[in-house]
Amino acid sequence: MTVGRNSSFKANSHELPAPGEIRLSVAGWIEQSWRREDGGDVAGALAAVKAGLEVARREQLPDPLLELLCQKARLKRVGGDWLAAIEIIASAEPLAKRCSDQRILAGYWSLYAYYVSEFGELEKTAVFNRLALACARKAGSEALYLAQTRHGLCLLATNRAGEAVKVFTDAIATLRLLPPGPNAGYRWCYSPSLLGHALTELAAEAAARDQPIESCALARADQVLTEALKLAQESVPVLRFEVQVNLGRCRSLRGIVDETCRRALLDASFKDLVSCSNLRLISVIAWARYEAEIRGDVAFARQVLDRVIEVRTDRSLLPWLHHWHAASAAVHRVEGRFDEAALDLETAYDAVRDLRAHQVAVILDMAERVSEAEASRRRERAAALRAARLRTRNEELSAEKQRLAERALTDPLTGLGNRRRLEQEVARMEARSLRRETTVAIIDIDHFKSINDRYSHQVGDQVIAMVASRLSQSARRNDLCVRYGGEEFLILFKGEVSPRRLDKVRLAVQSLDWSPLAPDLRVTVSIGAAPWESSTPFAAALSLADKRLYTAKFLGRNRCVVE
């Protein structure tokens, strides 16, 4: 049932690309489907939906994909295949979980609510309507109008005409807030038609309970339907049959014989009757039954019923079928044909039983689909969790590998790099020719064997650690300080280094307070340094620095030798 577009548009197939030519965007295919539908080309509209679905699935677009599936379900319903429509909508429920567009979500949940309402699924109808209205309020007046309209249809389908009157009245109030557009004429005809239907149904429910017919409701219904019919005749011919059926039934309840409306029903086209929703068809059948039982016009009633059953050949498990047999039984009773009436009543009871059984089967199938979808979502979540855990584990292994690599290059006692770290840095510098103005300095702790012998190896280890810390602090950010051997350290000074700078390193160690380790402990270092020039191998520079270290020791220790 179209709610939001101008159905007076006549599609020109020569102006639109063929559905098989996938050259439009998803939005383009949606628009084309709407136009084809409004022009009466349901097959073309379905073809456009199919092409749009191909694009949406290929480009993985959940929002337009859901909108296209809603359009497909509506078109199936217009074509009379309401079972296919409800299956499409039910199967799209997992997709709605991924949809972010509140307007599309409002349309989906309101359509879902409308379809399940015809199964008597009151609880699901209420839940889906709440979801639709919540999304619509976030999306704006356009979506709210659509959600309110379908909410009213749900109420009519579940025999709550009084509530439907209020909801349709609210929908018309929302409609007044919308800016004028190409679909305004359609909406201003369609909404009063629904309000008139609800008011008429309210009066009919009172009559069925042997209560006084609400004349004020019928008078209001007559007024809004008369205005809607005038608009339909002027600019929205696609709604003329629907409005005339509502107006004819309304006037029949008021005791008025409207020959124009009666003739419109009797002369209804095959398309008019086939595309009738279950709600509209039940209203037609109720009108015929009222004419026979209350007004005694069995001829008109029988003509209407025969016309419906002639056109609507899909007479298996449909919600309107038991209403038809009950009305036919009423006509037979008025005619005095009680055996035929009894047969029709028996068929009506069978139809109700079969319909309920089928509804239960469909509901169970829908529940199973939802369970399968939920199981699929659980599997997806489990797979995502496993993937996340695997990524975390890989990151941990990578970090552990990095830690092991760092540990392999680090001296555990001092935290400085070890000889392997030095070799790695020397190889890197040689490969990239980074040796300009580099100085190699070897630092040796003086009389370290005596420290171990006199104060213990534990104190000796602490001395090594404290010297390493002071050397690391004395080195610059780009310099490399490593533990080269037992009590020997090596610093690669990158850039020019003066003898005075090297002597500051020596004095930094000498100035340390060693009394916490031993009251009379004194620690000094000797340093030998040599330049590492670009034309000189590292081994030659290292050998020269080592010779100068021995010279420093020979000269009395606690000194630097750089020449």
Phi and psi in degrees as a GROMACS rama.xvg file:
@    title "Ramachandran Plot"
@    xaxis  label "Phi"
@    yaxis  label "Psi"
@TYPE xy
-74.2398  135.759  THR-2
-121.895  -33.0192  VAL-3
-114.13  16.5689  GLY-4
-139.167  168.504  ARG-5
-87.0224  104.759  ASN-6
-79.2957  0.544852  SER-7
-80.3986  -6.14034  SER-8
-66.2431  135.479  PHE-9
-109.994  113.335  LYS-10
-70.4884  138.504  ALA-11
-108.682  107.782  ASN-12
-62.7313  -21.9789  SER-13
-75.2995  -17.7659  HIS-14
-89.0563  -9.76055  GLU-15
-113.38  140.47  LEU-16
-67.0919  153.124  PRO-17
-64.3427  141.178  ALA-18
-56.3189  -28.2698  PRO-19
-72.7363  -16.7775  GLY-20
-87.2163  97.7779  GLU-21
-82.473  79.4445  ILE-22
-125.069  -4.36206  ARG-23
-91.3038  159.481  LEU-24
-73.4695  170.606  SER-25
-59.8744  -43.882  VAL-26
-60.103  -35.9659  ALA-27
-64.5123  -40.4913  GLY-28
-69.0774  -36.9746  TRP-29
-61.9194  -46.1136  ILE-30
-62.5163  -40.9168  GLU-31
-64.3453  -39.7888  GLN-32
-61.6306  -43.0163  SER-33
-59.8914  -44.8817  TRP-34
-66.176  -41.4056  ARG-35
-63.2784  -41.4438  ARG-36
-63.3608  -46.2316  GLU-37
-63.1731  -27.0648  ASP-38
-85.4845  3.34833  GLY-39
88.8399  3.63842  GLY-40
-96.9207  81.2462  ASP-41
-66.7523  -39.7602  VAL-42
-62.7246  -42.7842  ALA-43
-64.5776  -37.4325  GLY-44
-63.8063  -41.0416  ALA-45
-66.0869  -37.9684  LEU-46
-63.8795  -39.5467  ALA-47
-65.2802  -39.1597  ALA-48
-61.6747  -43.6751  VAL-49
-59.9898  -44.7608  LYS-50
-64.4834  -41.4769  ALA-51
-63.3643  -38.099  GLY-52
-63.314  -37.1769  LEU-53
-61.4261  -43.9647  GLU-54
-66.0383  -46.3753  VAL-55
-62.7449  -39.5686  ALA-56
-71.1375  -39.2778  ARG-57
-64.7224  -39.195  ARG-58
-92.4851  1.29241  GLU-59
54.5633  61.3314  GLN-60
-113.483  95.7364  LEU-61
-65.6949  -36.0625  PRO-62
-65.6555  -57.6446  ASP-63
-65.0665  -26.9598  PRO-64
-62.6639  -42.7917  LEU-65
-65.948  -40.4202  LEU-66
-63.9461  -39.398  GLU-67
-66.9384  -39.0026  LEU-68
-66.0645  -36.5325  LEU-69
-62.7221  -43.5413  CYS-70
-63.8833  -39.6403  GLN-71
-63.3697  -43.3366  LYS-72
-61.8771  -43.0012  ALA-73
-61.3755  -42.7895  ARG-74
-66.5595  -37.9212  LEU-75
-61.5664  -38.7213  LYS-76
-67.4839  -41.5129  ARG-77
-60.5743  -36.29  VAL-78
-78.6222  1.41983  GLY-79
94.2541  -5.40513  GLY-80
-94.6531  74.7557  ASP-81
-72.7876  -24.8356  TRP-82
-66.8801  -42.1265  LEU-83
-62.8436  -37.4351  ALA-84
-61.5899  -47.692  ALA-85
-68.2966  -32.9878  ILE-86
-67.3874  -39.3204  GLU-87
-63.1754  -46.5659  ILE-88
-64.0869  -42.9525  ILE-89
-65.1007  -40.5369  ALA-90
-69.0379  -19.4151  SER-91
-85.616  -1.8256  ALA-92
-58.951  -43.0188  GLU-93
-60.5205  -33.4934  PRO-94
-65.8036  -33.2349  LEU-95
-62.2625  -26.5183  ALA-96
-66.8483  -23.6741  LYS-97
-99.1344  -5.68272  ARG-98
-79.7546  136.699  CYS-99
-110.691  -13.7651  SER-100
-80.9435  112.773  ASP-101
-64.793  -32.0073  GLN-102
-64.0723  -46.4977  ARG-103
-66.3163  -40.7475  ILE-104
-62.6242  -40.9614  LEU-105
-61.414  -42.9644  ALA-106
-63.7709  -40.0618  GLY-107
-65.5097  -51.4553  TYR-108
-66.4092  -35.1829  TRP-109
-68.6962  -38.3681  SER-110
-67.3721  -41.3512  LEU-111
-61.2462  -43.9182  TYR-112
-61.4771  -43.2819  ALA-113
-61.9561  -41.7719  TYR-114
-70.5839  -43.9772  TYR-115
-73.2989  -20.0343  VAL-116
-62.9862  -29.3824  SER-117
-74.0773  -11.09  GLU-118
-93.1234  -0.108693  PHE-119
76.4297  16.6033  GLY-120
-80.6663  76.8266  GLU-121
-64.5707  -40.2692  LEU-122
-65.1765  -47.2591  GLU-123
-65.5619  -38.9701  LYS-124
-58.1569  -46.147  THR-125
-63.5217  -42.5315  ALA-126
-63.4569  -47.4855  VAL-127
-66.8423  -36.4762  PHE-128
-65.4446  -38.6301  ASN-129
-62.9182  -42.6564  ARG-130
-62.1726  -43.7718  LEU-131
-62.5391  -45.9788  ALA-132
-67.9256  -36.6668  LEU-133
-63.8475  -44.6077  ALA-134
-66.3347  -40.3506  CYS-135
-63.9555  -38.1126  ALA-136
-65.1834  -30.2466  ARG-137
-76.9069  -31.1053  LYS-138
-83.3052  -23.326  ALA-139
118.453  -179.799  GLY-140
-63.8415  -35.2258  SER-141
-59.232  -52.0176  GLU-142
-67.9927  -34.9305  ALA-143
-64.4053  -40.9668  LEU-144
-59.6326  -46.0918  TYR-145
-62.9042  -44.5688  LEU-146
-65.3113  -40.7075  ALA-147
-64.5175  -40.6996  GLN-148
-62.0443  -46.87  THR-149
-70.1399  -31.2008  ARG-150
-60.6011  -43.8314  HIS-151
-62.0149  -38.9245  GLY-152
-63.2844  -38.8086  LEU-153
-61.3554  -41.9117  CYS-154
-64.9183  -39.5093  LEU-155
-63.8848  -41.4711  LEU-156
-66.7222  -23.3171  ALA-157
-106.237  23.2685  THR-158
61.2128  42.0592  ASN-159
-124.271  65.1786  ARG-160
-63.0802  -36.9475  ALA-161
-60.4333  -44.5546  GLY-162
-67.1034  -36.1735  GLU-163
-62.825  -37.384  ALA-164
-57.3919  -46.0793  VAL-165
-64.8481  -42.5825  LYS-166
-65.504  -42.5676  VAL-167
-66.1559  -34.5654  PHE-168
-63.8079  -42.4143  THR-169
-63.4306  -38.9994  ASP-170
-62.3239  -40.3021  ALA-171
-66.2501  -37.6104  ILE-172
-62.883  -40.8758  ALA-173
-65.1213  -38.4617  THR-174
-59.2768  -34.5486  LEU-175
-65.9392  -21.8618  ARG-176
-82.5229  -15.3476  LEU-177
-79.7557  143.666  LEU-178
-68.599  151.394  PRO-179
-63.4232  143.478  PRO-180
-153.121  -178.047  GLY-181
-64.9796  -19.1821  PRO-182
-99.7963  5.17944  ASN-183
-62.3773  -41.7203  ALA-184
-60.6625  -43.5282  GLY-185
-60.166  -46.9194  TYR-186
-65.1264  -40.777  ARG-187
-72.5874  -11.1023  TRP-188
-93.9666  -42.3874  CYS-189
-69.1098  -45.3124  TYR-190
-63.3669  -47.0002  SER-191
-62.495  -32.4737  PRO-192
-61.5786  -42.5986  SER-193
-67.7498  -40.331  LEU-194
-62.991  -43.4094  LEU-195
-61.9847  -38.4498  GLY-196
-61.9047  -45.3055  HIS-197
-64.6311  -41.8423  ALA-198
-64.2737  -41.204  LEU-199
-64.3739  -41.8713  THR-200
-65.207  -36.1008  GLU-201
-61.113  -43.9217  LEU-202
-68.2757  -38.2753  ALA-203
-65.836  -37.4551  ALA-204
-62.6116  -39.3159  GLU-205
-64.2587  -42.2889  ALA-206
-63.3589  -38.7644  ALA-207
-65.9416  -25.3575  ALA-208
-95.1959  15.4297  ARG-209
58.1543  31.4806  ASP-210
-101.506  160.302  GLN-211
-59.6571  134.236  PRO-212
-66.2052  135.068  ILE-213
-74.4349  95.3928  GLU-214
-64.5824  -33.5375  SER-215
-66.2523  -38.8373  CYS-216
-64.1513  -41.508  ALA-217
-68.3022  -37.623  LEU-218
-64.0897  -42.1423  ALA-219
-66.3463  -40.6641  ARG-220
-61.5357  -43.705  ALA-221
-58.8932  -42.7595  ASP-222
-64.0742  -51.0611  GLN-223
-68.643  -34.4406  VAL-224
-71.6929  -35.4598  LEU-225
-63.0543  -42.5943  THR-226
-66.0781  -39.8461  GLU-227
-65.6075  -38.8168  ALA-228
-64.6296  -39.8483  LEU-229
-61.1249  -43.2875  LYS-230
-66.7815  -38.8858  LEU-231
-63.5686  -41.9716  ALA-232
-67.2714  -29.6071  GLN-233
-82.4373  -43.8914  GLU-234
-141.167  -10.3625  SER-235
-129.165  67.5514  VAL-236
-62.184  -22.9536  PRO-237
-64.8442  -21.6542  VAL-238
-99.2126  -0.361077  LEU-239
-61.2812  -45.0137  ARG-240
-62.0175  -44.7054  PHE-241
-60.3812  -45.6609  GLU-242
-66.3968  -40.1623  VAL-243
-65.4463  -37.3016  GLN-244
-62.4505  -46.5192  VAL-245
-62.7223  -42.8909  ASN-246
-67.9363  -41.7665  LEU-247
-61.7671  -43.0886  GLY-248
-67.3113  -40.5956  ARG-249
-59.1335  -47.114  CYS-250
-70.659  -29.8088  ARG-251
-63.2285  -42.3266  SER-252
-66.0749  -25.7674  LEU-253
-84.3207  -3.67949  ARG-254
85.301  18.4391  GLY-255
-107.766  130.91  ILE-256
-93.9285  109.745  VAL-257
-102.549  97.9636  ASP-258
-63.5776  -32.262  GLU-259
-64.0225  -45.2954  THR-260
-68.565  -38.6703  CYS-261
-62.7895  -44.3493  ARG-262
-65.0913  -37.7766  ARG-263
-60.7718  -37.525  ALA-264
-70.8686  -44.2098  LEU-265
-67.7289  -31.7716  LEU-266
-95.8914  13.2869  ASP-267
-56.4209  138.439  ALA-268
-72.6539  163.078  SER-269
-56.2106  -42.8157  PHE-270
-63.4387  -41.6035  LYS-271
-58.3751  -45.9179  ASP-272
-76.8345  -36.5106  LEU-273
-66.5142  -39.3543  VAL-274
-82.9212  -2.06726  SER-275
-61.7571  134.744  CYS-276
-70.1507  163.795  SER-277
-57.8011  -38.6275  ASN-278
-61.5357  -45.8196  LEU-279
-68.1079  -39.7273  ARG-280
-66.5114  -39.3765  LEU-281
-63.6709  -36.5721  ILE-282
-64.7306  -40.4585  SER-283
-61.6986  -46.0124  VAL-284
-64.4866  -40.0135  ILE-285
-63.0367  -36.9747  ALA-286
-62.6986  -45.7397  TRP-287
-61.8407  -43.252  ALA-288
-64.1822  -41.3122  ARG-289
-62.2255  -41.0418  TYR-290
-61.6732  -38.0001  GLU-291
-74.8498  -47.8709  ALA-292
-76.1687  -39.9175  GLU-293
-96.4007  -43.0191  ILE-294
-98.045  -11.7112  ARG-295
74.0284  14.3269  GLY-296
-89.6095  76.3102  ASP-297
-70.8824  -27.5823  VAL-298
-63.3286  -48.8505  ALA-299
-63.2835  -44.2954  PHE-300
-61.154  -45.4409  ALA-301
-65.8665  -38.5587  ARG-302
-60.1698  -43.1268  GLN-303
-65.2551  -47.1143  VAL-304
-64.2214  -41.4699  LEU-305
-64.0205  -38.7922  ASP-306
-65.0313  -40.9931  ARG-307
-63.7497  -49.0105  VAL-308
-70.6057  -24.5959  ILE-309
-70.9012  -41.9333  GLU-310
-83.6482  -44.8608  VAL-311
-86.5932  79.8852  ARG-312
-77.7848  -11.7665  THR-313
-80.4111  73.7822  ASP-314
-100.118  37.5279  ARG-315
-116.565  117.139  SER-316
56.9564  47.23  LEU-317
-111.065  142.842  LEU-318
-61.1005  -27.3918  PRO-319
-82.0273  -13.208  TRP-320
-66.6028  -43.3415  LEU-321
-69.4417  -29.3778  HIS-322
-63.6928  -39.6531  HIS-323
-63.3842  -47.702  TRP-324
-66.9989  -35.8254  HIS-325
-65.3169  -40.2288  ALA-326
-67.3357  -40.8816  ALA-327
-62.6176  -39.5425  SER-328
-62.623  -39.4248  ALA-329
-62.5301  -41.2274  ALA-330
-63.3236  -43.7699  VAL-331
-62.0741  -39.5534  HIS-332
-62.4902  -44.5898  ARG-333
-61.4119  -34.6173  VAL-334
-80.0384  -9.93586  GLU-335
84.4808  14.1509  GLY-336
-100.089  80.9314  ARG-337
-75.029  -31.9375  PHE-338
-63.772  -44.374  ASP-339
-64.3746  -37.2562  GLU-340
-62.9527  -43.25  ALA-341
-63.1733  -39.6243  ALA-342
-64.2405  -41.7763  LEU-343
-64.8307  -39.8821  ASP-344
-64.4148  -42.0031  LEU-345
-61.4113  -41.9702  GLU-346
-65.2269  -37.1383  THR-347
-63.5085  -43.2656  ALA-348
-62.7769  -42.5377  TYR-349
-61.8347  -40.5803  ASP-350
-63.4465  -41.3202  ALA-351
-63.252  -45.0873  VAL-352
-62.2037  -46.5497  ARG-353
-64.4732  -38.5998  ASP-354
-64.019  -45.5537  LEU-355
-62.3854  -40.1973  ARG-356
-63.9863  -41.5629  ALA-357
-68.4826  -38.1779  HIS-358
-61.5045  -41.3374  GLN-359
-61.5169  -42.8786  VAL-360
-62.6138  -43.0329  ALA-361
-65.7511  -41.7272  VAL-362
-62.9385  -42.4872  ILE-363
-64.0821  -39.1975  LEU-364
-64.1509  -41.7052  ASP-365
-62.3493  -42.4262  MET-366
-62.7028  -38.523  ALA-367
-66.3191  -40.0526  GLU-368
-61.3803  -43.691  ARG-369
-63.3414  -40.5249  VAL-370
-63.7285  -41.7719  SER-371
-63.7872  -41.3619  GLU-372
-64.0744  -41.0682  ALA-373
-65.3329  -40.9036  GLU-374
-62.5634  -39.7028  ALA-375
-63.5639  -42.294  SER-376
-64.2991  -37.9725  ARG-377
-64.1776  -40.8515  ARG-378
-63.2492  -41.2137  ARG-379
-63.4631  -42.4205  GLU-380
-64.1936  -40.4617  ARG-381
-64.1433  -42.5168  ALA-382
-63.0885  -41.9198  ALA-383
-64.1732  -39.3034  ALA-384
-65.0944  -42.7695  LEU-385
-61.9695  -41.786  ARG-386
-63.7516  -40.452  ALA-387
-64.9726  -42.7122  ALA-388
-63.0012  -40.1296  ARG-389
-64.5492  -41.5862  LEU-390
-61.8276  -43.3576  ARG-391
-61.4762  -43.4275  THR-392
-63.6112  -41.7831  ARG-393
-63.2547  -40.1368  ASN-394
-64.809  -40.4321  GLU-395
-64.1874  -42.7686  GLU-396
-64.446  -39.8964  LEU-397
-64.0257  -42.6338  SER-398
-65.0251  -40.5407  ALA-399
-64.3006  -39.3458  GLU-400
-62.8015  -40.7307  LYS-401
-65.3635  -41.5194  GLN-402
-62.8711  -41.7511  ARG-403
-64.7225  -39.4357  LEU-404
-63.8239  -42.0651  ALA-405
-64.9904  -39.637  GLU-406
-64.6051  -35.6667  ARG-407
-66.843  -21.1287  ALA-408
-105.28  7.24813  LEU-409
-120.396  138.837  THR-410
-79.5588  122.613  ASP-411
-66.3458  -29.1802  PRO-412
-75.9734  -42.2526  LEU-413
-104.269  -20.396  THR-414
80.2797  -1.46581  GLY-415
-81.0336  167.912  LEU-416
-64.9624  155.701  GLY-417
-103.624  -171.092  ASN-418
-61.7557  -34.7233  ARG-419
-63.704  -38.5175  ARG-420
-62.9192  -40.1464  ARG-421
-62.1085  -46.3951  LEU-422
-60.6342  -40.8521  GLU-423
-62.2869  -43.5028  GLN-424
-68.5362  -40.101  GLU-425
-62.34  -43.2562  VAL-426
-62.7948  -39.4844  ALA-427
-64.8899  -43.271  ARG-428
-67.0164  -38.3048  MET-429
-67.138  -39.3681  GLU-430
-67.0956  -31.5965  ALA-431
-105.798  8.62584  ARG-432
54.7926  52.4554  SER-433
-106.719  28.9248  LEU-434
-95.5956  2.75552  ARG-435
-62.0052  130.796  ARG-436
54.253  48.4123  GLU-437
-109.437  137.761  THR-438
-119.155  134.769  THR-439
-103.315  120.542  VAL-440
-122.341  126.516  ALA-441
-105.84  128.906  ILE-442
-116.767  129.383  ILE-443
-126.387  133.683  ASP-444
-73.756  126.961  ILE-445
-71.6271  137.497  ASP-446
52.3489  41.5006  HIS-447
-68.1166  -33.8784  PHE-448
-61.607  -37.8876  LYS-449
-66.2173  -36.7626  SER-450
-61.1434  -45.5442  ILE-451
-62.4098  -43.9413  ASN-452
-68.613  -38.775  ASP-453
-84.8665  -39.4443  ARG-454
-110.013  -6.45306  TYR-455
99.2387  158.502  SER-456
-68.8998  -28.511  HIS-457
-63.9225  -43.9078  GLN-458
-64.6424  -40.1625  VAL-459
-57.3907  -41.6995  GLY-460
-64.9994  -38.989  ASP-461
-66.3543  -35.9064  GLN-462
-63.0907  -46.3697  VAL-463
-58.2229  -43.2583  ILE-464
-64.9982  -41.494  ALA-465
-68.924  -39.1739  MET-466
-62.7988  -43.2089  VAL-467
-60.0864  -42.8392  ALA-468
-63.2696  -43.4874  SER-469
-68.4206  -37.2463  ARG-470
-65.7702  -41.0502  LEU-471
-62.7452  -38.5846  SER-472
-68.9583  -32.3238  GLN-473
-78.0334  -25.8106  SER-474
-73.8524  153.307  ALA-475
-83.0999  171.917  ARG-476
-60.8664  -38.6385  ARG-477
-87.8744  -5.86739  ASN-478
-78.7429  158.816  ASP-479
-116.698  122.357  LEU-480
-115.062  124.165  CYS-481
-133.261  158.577  VAL-482
-89.0911  114.248  ARG-483
-87.4396  -31.6006  TYR-484
-155.636  -156.831  GLY-485
-53.8661  -68.2295  GLY-486
-113.061  18.0524  GLU-487
-106.668  142.383  GLU-488
-127.316  159.927  PHE-489
-138.805  135.39  LEU-490
-121.644  126.84  ILE-491
-94.4933  105.903  LEU-492
-86.3935  114.487  PHE-493
-91.6603  111.03  LYS-494
113.549  174.459  GLY-495
-69.8643  135.575  GLU-496
-130.068  125.531  VAL-497
-86.7039  158.721  SER-498
-57.1735  -35.2998  PRO-499
-64.3338  -38.5602  ARG-500
-63.3149  -41.8059  ARG-501
-66.1513  -36.6951  LEU-502
-68.5636  -30.4468  ASP-503
-63.0866  -34.8653  LYS-504
-64.2214  -43.6301  VAL-505
-62.1716  -45.9686  ARG-506
-67.1525  -29.2893  LEU-507
-62.9615  -36.9959  ALA-508
-72.4671  -43.9792  VAL-509
-61.8358  -32.9121  GLN-510
-79.7876  -3.86583  SER-511
-64.7677  147.579  LEU-512
-87.7133  109.921  ASP-513
-97.793  -1.45577  TRP-514
-60.1958  -32.1175  SER-515
-59.7555  -26.6306  PRO-516
-83.7292  -42.3987  LEU-517
-162.725  136.607  ALA-518
-58.2702  -36.4874  PRO-519
-104.843  16.0256  ASP-520
-78.0588  132.509  LEU-521
-130.809  135.125  ARG-522
-129.897  130.521  VAL-523
-130.636  169.66  THR-524
-134.074  153.283  VAL-525
-111.31  144.313  SER-526
-130.432  132.901  ILE-527
-121.043  131.852  GLY-528
-132.979  150.088  ALA-529
-150.063  147.857  ALA-530
-75.206  145.528  PRO-531
-111.912  100.612  TRP-532
-88.6448  163.749  GLU-533
-64.7835  -25.7209  SER-534
-93.1455  1.28861  SER-535
-110.524  132.153  THR-536
-64.9712  154.28  PRO-537
-62.9807  -37.7675  PHE-538
-59.7015  -36.6289  ALA-539
-67.7717  -43.9551  ALA-540
-64.6024  -39.4467  ALA-541
-65.236  -40.9313  LEU-542
-65.1714  -39.6963  SER-543
-66.7164  -41.9038  LEU-544
-63.2382  -37.0489  ALA-545
-67.3726  -39.7348  ASP-546
-63.6065  -40.1821  LYS-547
-69.8664  -29.0348  ARG-548
-64.1856  -44.8517  LEU-549
-64.6384  -34.0879  TYR-550
-62.4955  -42.972  THR-551
-60.9036  -40.1057  ALA-552
-69.1276  -40.2593  LYS-553
-63.7132  -33.1634  PHE-554
-81.267  1.77115  LEU-555
121.136  2.96223  GLY-556
68.7296  177.243  ARG-557
51.0674  53.4622  ASN-558
-157.623  169.125  ARG-559
-115.238  137.872  CYS-560
-124.815  118.486  VAL-561
-119.422  -2.84012  VAL-562
